[in-house]
Amino acid sequence: MRQSPQSAESAAEWREDPSEGLFYREIDTSGIPPEGLCPARGFFFGMVENGTIVETEPSGAHHLTAGTLLILSPSRSCRLHDASPDFRMLVIALLPDFFDTLPDGQPMYGQLIRRANASGPLLLHPDAASWRHLLRTVVLYAESMAPFTTCRRGIIRHWCGLFLLQITDILHRDSESSTGPLCVKRADQLFREFKKLSVEHYRHHHDIGFYAEALHISTTYLSRIVKRTTGHTVYTHLAGLLSAEARRYLESTDKDIKEIADRLGFADQSSFGKFFKSQSGFSPHHYRQRFGRTPEKSPGITESL
């Protein structure tokens, strides 16, 4: 099981979608240890519904009140402590490997890395309408996903797209109204361009050389940028995209494995099978048997991809 964005000891307190790196939790005073909460590496979105809590980072401390949106990326950290008795926060957390496979994460990440403070959390106060719609989206995940089984992963990914685009819109509005500094480093810009390229071309270009050439930089420099930003290699990033697409095909379509291998740019079915087993622990055939839909499970579904 994947480790949650909090400590391993509290992993059971998170509601995890078993098919992805997505976590949901409702936090009140009973869920905050004496030393406070220290969200670990990942993308962490905290929405304060009620009460107050103190957020501490190297640059200082802030009191978070109802209506505050707290955002952490893998390079940002803080400590949450001293909550009021009526405190309540809804939290969505995404593991980096999963986030990297979401096309709609790119616009949000592009907004996020433009902010001058790269070490502490981003604190926003959305307008009433944006806040209300964001909470409704979170409640949709919290309360409405249980009935879905056959197409659950696809639904989860579409939900993540909706949530991340709402966050992007809030970030964009905040940057338009803010007088604070915006900062775009060359390395950050290159990483954004690499992520955009990878989403567009990962099915046919699995080698780092293609992306380095498209960005007019060396493979060594691109490797260093991606490793420093995500903690993972370029290969790991591309493999995550390929693996997620392969799982989608195997779970929700009737395409034969050779056709899937062709669509994902593998030389043959054998090389695709070896790759997929290294990523999932299953051969494509066994994975489809275990997780794929059957006619009995999904009548009326037709292939449209």
C-alpha positions as protocol buffer text, in pm:
chain_id: "A"
residue {
  index: 1
  type: MET
  ca { x: 0 y: 0 z: 0 }
}
residue {
  index: 2
  type: ARG
  ca { x: 121 y: 348 z: -79 }
}
residue {
  index: 3
  type: GLN
  ca { x: 219 y: 571 z: 210 }
}
residue {
  index: 4
  type: SER
  ca { x: -16 y: 860 z: 276 }
}
residue {
  index: 5
  type: PRO
  ca { x: 98 y: 1224 z: 261 }
}
residue {
  index: 6
  type: GLN
  ca { x: 105 y: 1226 z: 641 }
}
residue {
  index: 7
  type: SER
  ca { x: 312 y: 994 z: 860 }
}
residue {
  index: 8
  type: ALA
  ca { x: 285 y: 619 z: 818 }
}
residue {
  index: 9
  type: GLU
  ca { x: 132 y: 590 z: 1165 }
}
residue {
  index: 10
  type: SER
  ca { x: -170 y: 798 z: 1064 }
}
residue {
  index: 11
  type: ALA
  ca { x: -217 y: 644 z: 721 }
}
residue {
  index: 12
  type: ALA
  ca { x: -526 y: 455 z: 839 }
}
residue {
  index: 13
  type: GLU
  ca { x: -695 y: 788 z: 915 }
}
residue {
  index: 14
  type: TRP
  ca { x: -687 y: 884 z: 548 }
}
residue {
  index: 15
  type: ARG
  ca { x: -945 y: 765 z: 298 }
}
residue {
  index: 16
  type: GLU
  ca { x: -738 y: 636 z: 8 }
}
residue {
  index: 17
  type: ASP
  ca { x: -858 y: 549 z: -336 }
}
residue {
  index: 18
  type: PRO
  ca { x: -683 y: 213 z: -375 }
}
residue {
  index: 19
  type: SER
  ca { x: -631 y: 252 z: -749 }
}
residue {
  index: 20
  type: GLU
  ca { x: -452 y: 587 z: -740 }
}
residue {
  index: 21
  type: GLY
  ca { x: -238 y: 811 z: -522 }
}
residue {
  index: 22
  type: LEU
  ca { x: -537 y: 1012 z: -399 }
}
residue {
  index: 23
  type: PHE
  ca { x: -622 y: 1071 z: -34 }
}
residue {
  index: 24
  type: TYR
  ca { x: -909 y: 1245 z: 142 }
}
residue {
  index: 25
  type: ARG
  ca { x: -943 y: 1334 z: 507 }
}
residue {
  index: 26
  type: GLU
  ca { x: -1162 y: 1545 z: 733 }
}
residue {
  index: 27
  type: ILE
  ca { x: -952 y: 1692 z: 1015 }
}
residue {
  index: 28
  type: ASP
  ca { x: -1076 y: 1831 z: 1345 }
}
residue {
  index: 29
  type: THR
  ca { x: -902 y: 1881 z: 1677 }
}
residue {
  index: 30
  type: SER
  ca { x: -912 y: 1508 z: 1754 }
}
residue {
  index: 31
  type: GLY
  ca { x: -702 y: 1438 z: 1444 }
}
residue {
  index: 32
  type: ILE
  ca { x: -416 y: 1671 z: 1530 }
}
residue {
  index: 33
  type: PRO
  ca { x: -134 y: 1523 z: 1745 }
}
residue {
  index: 34
  type: PRO
  ca { x: 31 y: 1741 z: 2016 }
}
residue {
  index: 35
  type: GLU
  ca { x: 329 y: 1813 z: 1793 }
}
residue {
  index: 36
  type: GLY
  ca { x: 97 y: 1928 z: 1513 }
}
residue {
  index: 37
  type: LEU
  ca { x: 48 y: 1806 z: 1159 }
}
residue {
  index: 38
  type: CYS
  ca { x: 344 y: 1815 z: 920 }
}
residue {
  index: 39
  type: PRO
  ca { x: 225 y: 1717 z: 572 }
}
residue {
  index: 40
  type: ALA
  ca { x: 497 y: 1520 z: 395 }
}
residue {
  index: 41
  type: ARG
  ca { x: 602 y: 1523 z: 31 }
}
residue {
  index: 42
  type: GLY
  ca { x: 308 y: 1557 z: -205 }
}
residue {
  index: 43
  type: PHE
  ca { x: 40 y: 1798 z: -325 }
}
residue {
  index: 44
  type: PHE
  ca { x: -173 y: 1894 z: -24 }
}
residue {
  index: 45
  type: PHE
  ca { x: -493 y: 2103 z: -44 }
}
residue {
  index: 46
  type: GLY
  ca { x: -646 y: 2203 z: 288 }
}
residue {
  index: 47
  type: MET
  ca { x: -980 y: 2386 z: 303 }
}
residue {
  index: 48
  type: VAL
  ca { x: -1066 y: 2536 z: 642 }
}
residue {
  index: 49
  type: GLU
  ca { x: -1442 y: 2499 z: 686 }
}
residue {
  index: 50
  type: ASN
  ca { x: -1468 y: 2623 z: 1042 }
}
residue {
  index: 51
  type: GLY
  ca { x: -1261 y: 2754 z: 1333 }
}
residue {
  index: 52
  type: THR
  ca { x: -895 y: 2853 z: 1326 }
}
residue {
  index: 53
  type: ILE
  ca { x: -552 y: 2689 z: 1326 }
}
residue {
  index: 54
  type: VAL
  ca { x: -194 y: 2819 z: 1330 }
}
residue {
  index: 55
  type: GLU
  ca { x: 34 y: 2750 z: 1033 }
}
residue {
  index: 56
  type: THR
  ca { x: 408 y: 2779 z: 1098 }
}
residue {
  index: 57
  type: GLU
  ca { x: 689 y: 2787 z: 842 }
}
residue {
  index: 58
  type: PRO
  ca { x: 1048 y: 2916 z: 847 }
}
residue {
  index: 59
  type: SER
  ca { x: 936 y: 3267 z: 747 }
}
residue {
  index: 60
  type: GLY
  ca { x: 678 y: 3301 z: 1026 }
}
residue {
  index: 61
  type: ALA
  ca { x: 333 y: 3198 z: 1149 }
}
residue {
  index: 62
  type: HIS
  ca { x: -19 y: 3266 z: 1024 }
}
residue {
  index: 63
  type: HIS
  ca { x: -366 y: 3213 z: 1168 }
}
residue {
  index: 64
  type: LEU
  ca { x: -588 y: 3028 z: 923 }
}
residue {
  index: 65
  type: THR
  ca { x: -960 y: 3102 z: 945 }
}
residue {
  index: 66
  type: ALA
  ca { x: -1272 y: 2965 z: 778 }
}
residue {
  index: 67
  type: GLY
  ca { x: -1255 y: 3018 z: 403 }
}
residue {
  index: 68
  type: THR
  ca { x: -877 y: 2974 z: 380 }
}
residue {
  index: 69
  type: LEU
  ca { x: -730 y: 2746 z: 114 }
}
residue {
  index: 70
  type: LEU
  ca { x: -386 y: 2609 z: 198 }
}
residue {
  index: 71
  type: ILE
  ca { x: -176 y: 2458 z: -82 }
}
residue {
  index: 72
  type: LEU
  ca { x: 148 y: 2264 z: -48 }
}
residue {
  index: 73
  type: SER
  ca { x: 355 y: 2123 z: -333 }
}
residue {
  index: 74
  type: PRO
  ca { x: 640 y: 1870 z: -287 }
}
residue {
  index: 75
  type: SER
  ca { x: 892 y: 2153 z: -233 }
}
residue {
  index: 76
  type: ARG
  ca { x: 680 y: 2335 z: 26 }
}
residue {
  index: 77
  type: SER
  ca { x: 625 y: 2248 z: 392 }
}
residue {
  index: 78
  type: CYS
  ca { x: 468 y: 2376 z: 713 }
}
residue {
  index: 79
  type: ARG
  ca { x: 337 y: 2272 z: 1055 }
}
residue {
  index: 80
  type: LEU
  ca { x: -29 y: 2301 z: 1156 }
}
residue {
  index: 81
  type: HIS
  ca { x: -101 y: 2332 z: 1530 }
}
residue {
  index: 82
  type: ASP
  ca { x: -306 y: 2504 z: 1802 }
}
residue {
  index: 83
  type: ALA
  ca { x: -648 y: 2452 z: 1647 }
}
residue {
  index: 84
  type: SER
  ca { x: -959 y: 2607 z: 1800 }
}
residue {
  index: 85
  type: PRO
  ca { x: -1217 y: 2365 z: 1950 }
}
residue {
  index: 86
  type: ASP
  ca { x: -1449 y: 2412 z: 1652 }
}
residue {
  index: 87
  type: PHE
  ca { x: -1176 y: 2366 z: 1390 }
}
residue {
  index: 88
  type: ARG
  ca { x: -1256 y: 2157 z: 1081 }
}
residue {
  index: 89
  type: MET
  ca { x: -1055 y: 2118 z: 759 }
}
residue {
  index: 90
  type: LEU
  ca { x: -1119 y: 1912 z: 446 }
}
residue {
  index: 91
  type: VAL
  ca { x: -801 y: 1779 z: 286 }
}
residue {
  index: 92
  type: ILE
  ca { x: -727 y: 1641 z: -58 }
}
residue {
  index: 93
  type: ALA
  ca { x: -374 y: 1505 z: -112 }
}
residue {
  index: 94
  type: LEU
  ca { x: -217 y: 1372 z: -430 }
}
residue {
  index: 95
  type: LEU
  ca { x: 104 y: 1174 z: -448 }
}
residue {
  index: 96
  type: PRO
  ca { x: 354 y: 1317 z: -700 }
}
residue {
  index: 97
  type: ASP
  ca { x: 361 y: 1002 z: -916 }
}
residue {
  index: 98
  type: PHE
  ca { x: -16 y: 1020 z: -961 }
}
residue {
  index: 99
  type: PHE
  ca { x: -21 y: 1398 z: -1007 }
}
residue {
  index: 100
  type: ASP
  ca { x: 231 y: 1368 z: -1291 }
}
residue {
  index: 101
  type: THR
  ca { x: -13 y: 1150 z: -1487 }
}
residue {
  index: 102
  type: LEU
  ca { x: -293 y: 1410 z: -1473 }
}
residue {
  index: 103
  type: PRO
  ca { x: -298 y: 1644 z: -1775 }
}
residue {
  index: 104
  type: ASP
  ca { x: -501 y: 1901 z: -1580 }
}
residue {
  index: 105
  type: GLY
  ca { x: -226 y: 1922 z: -1318 }
}
residue {
  index: 106
  type: GLN
  ca { x: -4 y: 2110 z: -1563 }
}
residue {
  index: 107
  type: PRO
  ca { x: -198 y: 2442 z: -1562 }
}
residue {
  index: 108
  type: MET
  ca { x: -224 y: 2439 z: -1182 }
}
residue {
  index: 109
  type: TYR
  ca { x: 144 y: 2362 z: -1137 }
}
residue {
  index: 110
  type: GLY
  ca { x: 227 y: 2640 z: -1382 }
}
residue {
  index: 111
  type: GLN
  ca { x: 40 y: 2888 z: -1163 }
}
residue {
  index: 112
  type: LEU
  ca { x: 191 y: 2751 z: -844 }
}
residue {
  index: 113
  type: ILE
  ca { x: 557 y: 2778 z: -939 }
}
residue {
  index: 114
  type: ARG
  ca { x: 514 y: 3143 z: -1034 }
}
residue {
  index: 115
  type: ARG
  ca { x: 480 y: 3234 z: -668 }
}
residue {
  index: 116
  type: ALA
  ca { x: 785 y: 3395 z: -509 }
}
residue {
  index: 117
  type: ASN
  ca { x: 769 y: 3200 z: -180 }
}
residue {
  index: 118
  type: ALA
  ca { x: 879 y: 2852 z: -284 }
}
residue {
  index: 119
  type: SER
  ca { x: 932 y: 2699 z: 62 }
}
residue {
  index: 120
  type: GLY
  ca { x: 617 y: 2769 z: 261 }
}
residue {
  index: 121
  type: PRO
  ca { x: 251 y: 2700 z: 184 }
}
residue {
  index: 122
  type: LEU
  ca { x: 37 y: 2915 z: -39 }
}
residue {
  index: 123
  type: LEU
  ca { x: -255 y: 3068 z: 152 }
}
residue {
  index: 124
  type: LEU
  ca { x: -554 y: 3189 z: -49 }
}
residue {
  index: 125
  type: HIS
  ca { x: -896 y: 3333 z: 33 }
}
residue {
  index: 126
  type: PRO
  ca { x: -1123 y: 3255 z: -264 }
}
residue {
  index: 127
  type: ASP
  ca { x: -1439 y: 3456 z: -325 }
}
residue {
  index: 128
  type: ALA
  ca { x: -1760 y: 3314 z: -183 }
}
residue {
  index: 129
  type: ALA
  ca { x: -1880 y: 3155 z: -508 }
}
residue {
  index: 130
  type: SER
  ca { x: -1546 y: 2987 z: -587 }
}
residue {
  index: 131
  type: TRP
  ca { x: -1520 y: 2859 z: -230 }
}
residue {
  index: 132
  type: ARG
  ca { x: -1871 y: 2718 z: -234 }
}
residue {
  index: 133
  type: HIS
  ca { x: -1814 y: 2535 z: -563 }
}
residue {
  index: 134
  type: LEU
  ca { x: -1478 y: 2399 z: -447 }
}
residue {
  index: 135
  type: LEU
  ca { x: -1632 y: 2253 z: -132 }
}
residue {
  index: 136
  type: ARG
  ca { x: -1911 y: 2096 z: -338 }
}
residue {
  index: 137
  type: THR
  ca { x: -1651 y: 1926 z: -556 }
}
residue {
  index: 138
  type: VAL
  ca { x: -1471 y: 1786 z: -251 }
}
residue {
  index: 139
  type: VAL
  ca { x: -1798 y: 1661 z: -103 }
}
residue {
  index: 140
  type: LEU
  ca { x: -1873 y: 1495 z: -439 }
}
residue {
  index: 141
  type: TYR
  ca { x: -1562 y: 1280 z: -395 }
}
residue {
  index: 142
  type: ALA
  ca { x: -1622 y: 1221 z: -25 }
}
residue {
  index: 143
  type: GLU
  ca { x: -1982 y: 1108 z: -57 }
}
residue {
  index: 144
  type: SER
  ca { x: -2053 y: 992 z: -411 }
}
residue {
  index: 145
  type: MET
  ca { x: -1776 y: 758 z: -528 }
}
residue {
  index: 146
  type: ALA
  ca { x: -1873 y: 441 z: -345 }
}
residue {
  index: 147
  type: PRO
  ca { x: -2125 y: 311 z: -604 }
}
residue {
  index: 148
  type: PHE
  ca { x: -1875 y: 321 z: -889 }
}
residue {
  index: 149
  type: THR
  ca { x: -1670 y: 8 z: -951 }
}
residue {
  index: 150
  type: THR
  ca { x: -1633 y: -77 z: -1321 }
}
residue {
  index: 151
  type: CYS
  ca { x: -1517 y: 269 z: -1436 }
}
residue {
  index: 152
  type: ARG
  ca { x: -1401 y: 398 z: -1099 }
}
residue {
  index: 153
  type: ARG
  ca { x: -1048 y: 489 z: -1204 }
}
residue {
  index: 154
  type: GLY
  ca { x: -1167 y: 691 z: -1500 }
}
residue {
  index: 155
  type: ILE
  ca { x: -1422 y: 871 z: -1285 }
}
residue {
  index: 156
  type: ILE
  ca { x: -1158 y: 946 z: -1021 }
}
residue {
  index: 157
  type: ARG
  ca { x: -922 y: 1090 z: -1281 }
}
residue {
  index: 158
  type: HIS
  ca { x: -1197 y: 1309 z: -1428 }
}
residue {
  index: 159
  type: TRP
  ca { x: -1287 y: 1427 z: -1077 }
}
residue {
  index: 160
  type: CYS
  ca { x: -921 y: 1517 z: -1018 }
}
residue {
  index: 161
  type: GLY
  ca { x: -926 y: 1717 z: -1341 }
}
residue {
  index: 162
  type: LEU
  ca { x: -1229 y: 1916 z: -1224 }
}
residue {
  index: 163
  type: PHE
  ca { x: -1076 y: 1980 z: -882 }
}
residue {
  index: 164
  type: LEU
  ca { x: -735 y: 2087 z: -1018 }
}
residue {
  index: 165
  type: LEU
  ca { x: -889 y: 2320 z: -1277 }
}
residue {
  index: 166
  type: GLN
  ca { x: -1093 y: 2485 z: -1004 }
}
residue {
  index: 167
  type: ILE
  ca { x: -773 y: 2536 z: -805 }
}
residue {
  index: 168
  type: THR
  ca { x: -607 y: 2676 z: -1119 }
}
residue {
  index: 169
  type: ASP
  ca { x: -889 y: 2926 z: -1165 }
}
residue {
  index: 170
  type: ILE
  ca { x: -858 y: 3039 z: -803 }
}
residue {
  index: 171
  type: LEU
  ca { x: -480 y: 3077 z: -840 }
}
residue {
  index: 172
  type: HIS
  ca { x: -523 y: 3275 z: -1163 }
}
residue {
  index: 173
  type: ARG
  ca { x: -773 y: 3513 z: -1008 }
}
residue {
  index: 174
  type: ASP
  ca { x: -549 y: 3561 z: -706 }
}
residue {
  index: 175
  type: SER
  ca { x: -245 y: 3640 z: -924 }
}
residue {
  index: 176
  type: GLU
  ca { x: -447 y: 3897 z: -1121 }
}
residue {
  index: 177
  type: SER
  ca { x: -554 y: 4079 z: -804 }
}
residue {
  index: 178
  type: SER
  ca { x: -231 y: 4036 z: -608 }
}
residue {
  index: 179
  type: THR
  ca { x: 34 y: 4305 z: -584 }
}
residue {
  index: 180
  type: GLY
  ca { x: 289 y: 4054 z: -458 }
}
residue {
  index: 181
  type: PRO
  ca { x: 588 y: 3947 z: -668 }
}
residue {
  index: 182
  type: LEU
  ca { x: 568 y: 3671 z: -925 }
}
residue {
  index: 183
  type: CYS
  ca { x: 881 y: 3475 z: -1007 }
}
residue {
  index: 184
  type: VAL
  ca { x: 949 y: 3237 z: -1292 }
}
residue {
  index: 185
  type: LYS
  ca { x: 1292 y: 3076 z: -1292 }
}
residue {
  index: 186
  type: ARG
  ca { x: 1428 y: 2933 z: -1615 }
}
residue {
  index: 187
  type: ALA
  ca { x: 1447 y: 2585 z: -1464 }
}
residue {
  index: 188
  type: ASP
  ca { x: 1082 y: 2608 z: -1355 }
}
residue {
  index: 189
  type: GLN
  ca { x: 979 y: 2722 z: -1701 }
}
residue {
  index: 190
  type: LEU
  ca { x: 1169 y: 2434 z: -1861 }
}
residue {
  index: 191
  type: PHE
  ca { x: 1004 y: 2187 z: -1628 }
}
residue {
  index: 192
  type: ARG
  ca { x: 660 y: 2321 z: -1718 }
}
residue {
  index: 193
  type: GLU
  ca { x: 743 y: 2286 z: -2087 }
}
residue {
  index: 194
  type: PHE
  ca { x: 877 y: 1934 z: -2031 }
}
residue {
  index: 195
  type: LYS
  ca { x: 554 y: 1829 z: -1855 }
}
residue {
  index: 196
  type: LYS
  ca { x: 346 y: 1973 z: -2138 }
}
residue {
  index: 197
  type: LEU
  ca { x: 560 y: 1793 z: -2398 }
}
residue {
  index: 198
  type: SER
  ca { x: 550 y: 1466 z: -2206 }
}
residue {
  index: 199
  type: VAL
  ca { x: 169 y: 1466 z: -2185 }
}
residue {
  index: 200
  type: GLU
  ca { x: 150 y: 1528 z: -2560 }
}
residue {
  index: 201
  type: HIS
  ca { x: 418 y: 1281 z: -2674 }
}
residue {
  index: 202
  type: TYR
  ca { x: 474 y: 1009 z: -2413 }
}
residue {
  index: 203
  type: ARG
  ca { x: 288 y: 749 z: -2620 }
}
residue {
  index: 204
  type: HIS
  ca { x: 545 y: 764 z: -2899 }
}
residue {
  index: 205
  type: HIS
  ca { x: 860 y: 906 z: -2741 }
}
residue {
  index: 206
  type: HIS
  ca { x: 996 y: 720 z: -2440 }
}
residue {
  index: 207
  type: ASP
  ca { x: 1352 y: 853 z: -2451 }
}
residue {
  index: 208
  type: ILE
  ca { x: 1487 y: 1160 z: -2276 }
}
residue {
  index: 209
  type: GLY
  ca { x: 1672 y: 1268 z: -2589 }
}
residue {
  index: 210
  type: PHE
  ca { x: 1352 y: 1366 z: -2769 }
}
residue {
  index: 211
  type: TYR
  ca { x: 1244 y: 1602 z: -2488 }
}
residue {
  index: 212
  type: ALA
  ca { x: 1590 y: 1751 z: -2436 }
}
residue {
  index: 213
  type: GLU
  ca { x: 1619 y: 1825 z: -2808 }
}
residue {
  index: 214
  type: ALA
  ca { x: 1272 y: 1981 z: -2818 }
}
residue {
  index: 215
  type: LEU
  ca { x: 1369 y: 2207 z: -2526 }
}
residue {
  index: 216
  type: HIS
  ca { x: 1714 y: 2283 z: -2675 }
}
residue {
  index: 217
  type: ILE
  ca { x: 1899 y: 2165 z: -2366 }
}
residue {
  index: 218
  type: SER
  ca { x: 2122 y: 1870 z: -2282 }
}
residue {
  index: 219
  type: THR
  ca { x: 1985 y: 1544 z: -2147 }
}
residue {
  index: 220
  type: THR
  ca { x: 2197 y: 1594 z: -1834 }
}
residue {
  index: 221
  type: TYR
  ca { x: 2043 y: 1934 z: -1764 }
}
residue {
  index: 222
  type: LEU
  ca { x: 1688 y: 1806 z: -1822 }
}
residue {
  index: 223
  type: SER
  ca { x: 1754 y: 1510 z: -1591 }
}
residue {
  index: 224
  type: ARG
  ca { x: 1877 y: 1746 z: -1321 }
}
residue {
  index: 225
  type: ILE
  ca { x: 1575 y: 1978 z: -1352 }
}
residue {
  index: 226
  type: VAL
  ca { x: 1321 y: 1694 z: -1331 }
}
residue {
  index: 227
  type: LYS
  ca { x: 1502 y: 1521 z: -1046 }
}
residue {
  index: 228
  type: ARG
  ca { x: 1531 y: 1842 z: -843 }
}
residue {
  index: 229
  type: THR
  ca { x: 1166 y: 1937 z: -899 }
}
residue {
  index: 230
  type: THR
  ca { x: 995 y: 1600 z: -852 }
}
residue {
  index: 231
  type: GLY
  ca { x: 1251 y: 1375 z: -684 }
}
residue {
  index: 232
  type: HIS
  ca { x: 1213 y: 1132 z: -974 }
}
residue {
  index: 233
  type: THR
  ca { x: 1393 y: 1065 z: -1300 }
}
residue {
  index: 234
  type: VAL
  ca { x: 1262 y: 1150 z: -1646 }
}
residue {
  index: 235
  type: TYR
  ca { x: 1213 y: 778 z: -1708 }
}
residue {
  index: 236
  type: THR
  ca { x: 1002 y: 743 z: -1393 }
}
residue {
  index: 237
  type: HIS
  ca { x: 784 y: 1034 z: -1503 }
}
residue {
  index: 238
  type: LEU
  ca { x: 729 y: 891 z: -1852 }
}
residue {
  index: 239
  type: ALA
  ca { x: 679 y: 539 z: -1717 }
}
residue {
  index: 240
  type: GLY
  ca { x: 406 y: 670 z: -1487 }
}
residue {
  index: 241
  type: LEU
  ca { x: 219 y: 822 z: -1779 }
}
residue {
  index: 242
  type: LEU
  ca { x: 254 y: 505 z: -1988 }
}
residue {
  index: 243
  type: SER
  ca { x: 154 y: 279 z: -1702 }
}
residue {
  index: 244
  type: ALA
  ca { x: -158 y: 484 z: -1623 }
}
residue {
  index: 245
  type: GLU
  ca { x: -267 y: 477 z: -1988 }
}
residue {
  index: 246
  type: ALA
  ca { x: -199 y: 104 z: -2014 }
}
residue {
  index: 247
  type: ARG
  ca { x: -408 y: 37 z: -1701 }
}
residue {
  index: 248
  type: ARG
  ca { x: -692 y: 243 z: -1848 }
}
residue {
  index: 249
  type: TYR
  ca { x: -690 y: 42 z: -2169 }
}
residue {
  index: 250
  type: LEU
  ca { x: -676 y: -290 z: -1985 }
}
residue {
  index: 251
  type: GLU
  ca { x: -947 y: -200 z: -1737 }
}
residue {
  index: 252
  type: SER
  ca { x: -1204 y: -32 z: -1957 }
}
residue {
  index: 253
  type: THR
  ca { x: -1155 y: -141 z: -2319 }
}
residue {
  index: 254
  type: ASP
  ca { x: -1151 y: -466 z: -2516 }
}
residue {
  index: 255
  type: LYS
  ca { x: -841 y: -380 z: -2718 }
}
residue {
  index: 256
  type: ASP
  ca { x: -603 y: -673 z: -2750 }
}
residue {
  index: 257
  type: ILE
  ca { x: -265 y: -642 z: -2582 }
}
residue {
  index: 258
  type: LYS
  ca { x: -75 y: -614 z: -2909 }
}
residue {
  index: 259
  type: GLU
  ca { x: -285 y: -313 z: -3012 }
}
residue {
  index: 260
  type: ILE
  ca { x: -228 y: -150 z: -2673 }
}
residue {
  index: 261
  type: ALA
  ca { x: 146 y: -205 z: -2711 }
}
residue {
  index: 262
  type: ASP
  ca { x: 134 y: -41 z: -3055 }
}
residue {
  index: 263
  type: ARG
  ca { x: -68 y: 255 z: -2930 }
}
residue {
  index: 264
  type: LEU
  ca { x: 181 y: 317 z: -2650 }
}
residue {
  index: 265
  type: GLY
  ca { x: 484 y: 307 z: -2877 }
}
residue {
  index: 266
  type: PHE
  ca { x: 637 y: -26 z: -2779 }
}
residue {
  index: 267
  type: ALA
  ca { x: 830 y: -226 z: -3037 }
}
residue {
  index: 268
  type: ASP
  ca { x: 633 y: -542 z: -2968 }
}
residue {
  index: 269
  type: GLN
  ca { x: 396 y: -708 z: -2725 }
}
residue {
  index: 270
  type: SER
  ca { x: 681 y: -873 z: -2535 }
}
residue {
  index: 271
  type: SER
  ca { x: 858 y: -547 z: -2450 }
}
residue {
  index: 272
  type: PHE
  ca { x: 527 y: -393 z: -2343 }
}
residue {
  index: 273
  type: GLY
  ca { x: 456 y: -695 z: -2122 }
}
residue {
  index: 274
  type: LYS
  ca { x: 794 y: -668 z: -1948 }
}
residue {
  index: 275
  type: PHE
  ca { x: 747 y: -295 z: -1894 }
}
residue {
  index: 276
  type: PHE
  ca { x: 394 y: -332 z: -1756 }
}
residue {
  index: 277
  type: LYS
  ca { x: 490 y: -610 z: -1516 }
}
residue {
  index: 278
  type: SER
  ca { x: 778 y: -399 z: -1383 }
}
residue {
  index: 279
  type: GLN
  ca { x: 532 y: -118 z: -1312 }
}
residue {
  index: 280
  type: SER
  ca { x: 230 y: -309 z: -1179 }
}
residue {
  index: 281
  type: GLY
  ca { x: 355 y: -649 z: -1069 }
}
residue {
  index: 282
  type: PHE
  ca { x: 112 y: -815 z: -1313 }
}
residue {
  index: 283
  type: SER
  ca { x: 136 y: -925 z: -1672 }
}
residue {
  index: 284
  type: PRO
  ca { x: -112 y: -733 z: -1892 }
}
residue {
  index: 285
  type: HIS
  ca { x: -324 y: -1049 z: -1928 }
}
residue {
  index: 286
  type: HIS
  ca { x: -344 y: -1116 z: -1555 }
}
residue {
  index: 287
  type: TYR
  ca { x: -405 y: -748 z: -1479 }
}
residue {
  index: 288
  type: ARG
  ca { x: -702 y: -742 z: -1717 }
}
residue {
  index: 289
  type: GLN
  ca { x: -838 y: -1063 z: -1563 }
}
residue {
  index: 290
  type: ARG
  ca { x: -819 y: -910 z: -1214 }
}
residue {
  index: 291
  type: PHE
  ca { x: -919 y: -548 z: -1272 }
}
residue {
  index: 292
  type: GLY
  ca { x: -1073 y: -529 z: -1620 }
}
residue {
  index: 293
  type: ARG
  ca { x: -1439 y: -503 z: -1696 }
}
residue {
  index: 294
  type: THR
  ca { x: -1637 y: -798 z: -1828 }
}
residue {
  index: 295
  type: PRO
  ca { x: -1955 y: -791 z: -2037 }
}
residue {
  index: 296
  type: GLU
  ca { x: -2150 y: -888 z: -1727 }
}
residue {
  index: 297
  type: LYS
  ca { x: -2006 y: -596 z: -1535 }
}
residue {
  index: 298
  type: SER
  ca { x: -2053 y: -329 z: -1797 }
}
residue {
  index: 299
  type: PRO
  ca { x: -2337 y: -394 z: -2044 }
}
residue {
  index: 300
  type: GLY
  ca { x: -2385 y: -134 z: -2309 }
}
residue {
  index: 301
  type: ILE
  ca { x: -2036 y: 14 z: -2288 }
}
residue {
  index: 302
  type: THR
  ca { x: -1883 y: 58 z: -2630 }
}
residue {
  index: 303
  type: GLU
  ca { x: -1528 y: 137 z: -2728 }
}
residue {
  index: 304
  type: SER
  ca { x: -1495 y: 497 z: -2841 }
}
residue {
  index: 305
  type: LEU
  ca { x: -1126 y: 559 z: -2795 }
}
